[in-house]
Amino acid sequence: QVQVVESGGGLVQAGGSLRLSCAASGRILSINNMGWYRQAPGKQRELVAVTTRIGITNSADSVKDRFTISRDNAKNTVYLQMNSLKPEDTAVYYCNAQIQLFGSVWTRDYWGQGTQVTVSS
């Protein structure tokens, strides 16, 4: 029905940059919020940044001024530009999308499989 696929993770040195992308596809009527979460080993999944359909954004204090979330509604895609990366940003990054399907009155959360981001010191 719906696929949510992340890309763009990898290994980078501290101070470097990466850009994550996440595209949703399928029988999608509309998408409300889209966001990025991350989970480091031994830690709970946490919100990194989120954007509404009209572009209102919010992000964790730990990434403010370094990470920027953006969205292309025509492509059902959300991006995360990560600058000035730190070793503590190392985690699996997951994309989340609140999607309403054709023929449904409900909106539900869909998650991607995750993409690994590793920042070396």
Buried (B, 14 or more C-beta within 10 A) or exposed (E): EBEBBBEBBEEBEEEBEBBBBBBBEEEBEEBEBBBBBBBBEEEEBEBBBBBBEEEEEEBBEEBEEBBBBBBEEEEBBBBBBBBEBBEEBBBBBBBBBBBBBEEEEEBEEBEBEBBEBBBEE
